[in-house]
Amino acid sequence: MEPNNSPFSTLHSQLIHVAVVDDHKIIADGLERLINESGIACVIGRAYSVAGCWELLKGEQPEVLLLDISMPDGNGIDLCPKIKKRYPQVKVLMVTSYGELATITRTLDAGADGYILKNSEPEELLEGIRTVVSGKRFLCEEVHATLKNNESGPIELTRREMELLQLIADGYTLPEQINKMCLGYHTIRSYRQKLNIKLDAHNTVQLLQNAKALKLV
């Protein structure tokens, strides 16, 4: 097969190749549109779960992987070092809503090349892509300020997260949690995953141990 020497092909090869992994399709859509319209990068693949991320990486590896923390079948913090081990050339830029110091620190310790919050300006995201692909670490302004202040303070849980944590501590089963909180299965599951991430837990026993150590229950 002869190489494609069209202007479009040449331009495409000069752009930074990016992949997006986020469990919310509307966010993934917005990120892809922003990146493709930037003139500096293009999205070559998308996934919405940990399993989907592995399938994506089996094909063409991106130069930069935009990775969310919370996903339906795992989380980006645990996934990051596995990606870096198997695909060390891929730069991982975490794009998330988690702004707590403990979560930021855990993520960077896991090998992430950068960390940016979803409420950051679009220019920060593009700057982050350029920065990590050059081999440097990137932190958005808010994350940089959090690390600079280095004030761990108490872990911040929302009212709903605290309510669920207390139900778990009281021994309520998942169906009972759903009934008590008047929420759906997927919503409860999302809150539980956020609790696991914030409290650095992988199971119920560890979750409750860490919560008790922090005097949350």
JOZIUR-V304956 format. One record per backbone hydrogen bond with DSSP energy under -1.0 kcal/mol. CO is the residue of the C=O (numbers start at 1). NH is the residue of the N-H. If there is no record, write none. Layout:
{{CO	NH} {CO	NH}}
This chain:
{{6	10} {7	11} {8	12} {9	13} {16	42} {17	63} {17	64} {18	44} {19	66} {20	47} {21	68} {24	28} {25	29} {26	30} {27	31} {28	32} {29	33} {30	34} {31	35} {32	36} {33	37} {35	38} {40	16} {42	18} {45	20} {47	22} {49	53} {50	54} {51	55} {52	56} {53	57} {54	58} {56	59} {63	91} {64	19} {65	93} {66	21} {67	95} {69	76} {71	74} {74	71} {75	79} {76	80} {79	83} {80	84} {81	85} {82	86} {83	87} {87	90} {91	65} {92	113} {92	114} {93	67} {94	116} {96	118} {100	104} {101	105} {102	106} {103	107} {104	108} {105	109} {106	110} {107	112} {108	111} {113	138} {114	94} {115	140} {116	96} {117	120} {121	124} {121	125} {122	126} {123	127} {124	128} {125	129} {126	130} {127	131} {128	132} {129	133} {131	136} {132	135} {138	115} {140	144} {141	145} {142	146} {143	147} {144	148} {145	149} {146	150} {158	162} {159	163} {160	164} {161	165} {162	166} {163	167} {164	168} {165	169} {166	170} {167	172} {168	171} {173	177} {174	178} {175	179} {176	180} {177	181} {178	183} {184	188} {185	189} {186	190} {187	191} {188	192} {189	193} {190	194} {191	195} {192	196} {193	197} {194	198} {195	199} {196	201} {203	207} {204	208} {205	209} {206	210} {207	211} {208	212} {209	213} {210	214} {211	216} {212	215}}
